Amino acid sequence: MTNYVPPSQQRSLRACMVCSIVQLQSRFHSLGCPNCEEFLELVGSQDNIQECTSQVFEGLITLADPGQSWVAKWQRLEGYVPGVYAVKVVGILPEEVINAIEAAGVKYIPRDGSAATEE
């Protein structure tokens, strides 16, 4: 499976609201989120994809080595898989999804830029 996205399919790109990885909607449907699948359960669920990913995002970062990248640290992407990530993702996760994330032991940090002012 290739990661190339032809221009005709770029409107199908979505960003995960938890980790901000950007993929085609069809890839979220068939493979889920490579970082968050255990608690988001996107595979085969259009409803979960609509609730937990967004078509509205800003900027793209390509990470080859998230463990060594200062950009990964700046964007809080350390420990995630290599890939293409959005700088900001617009959207609000449902409260039950946030509860599932935290129950899985993951600290949820909104990817819309609002958390940057809290530090």
Summary of the structure (lengths in Angstrom):
residues: 119
radius of gyration: 13.5
end to end distance: 39.1
largest distance: 39.6
contacts: 330
relative contact order: 0.20
helix: 36%
strand: 20%
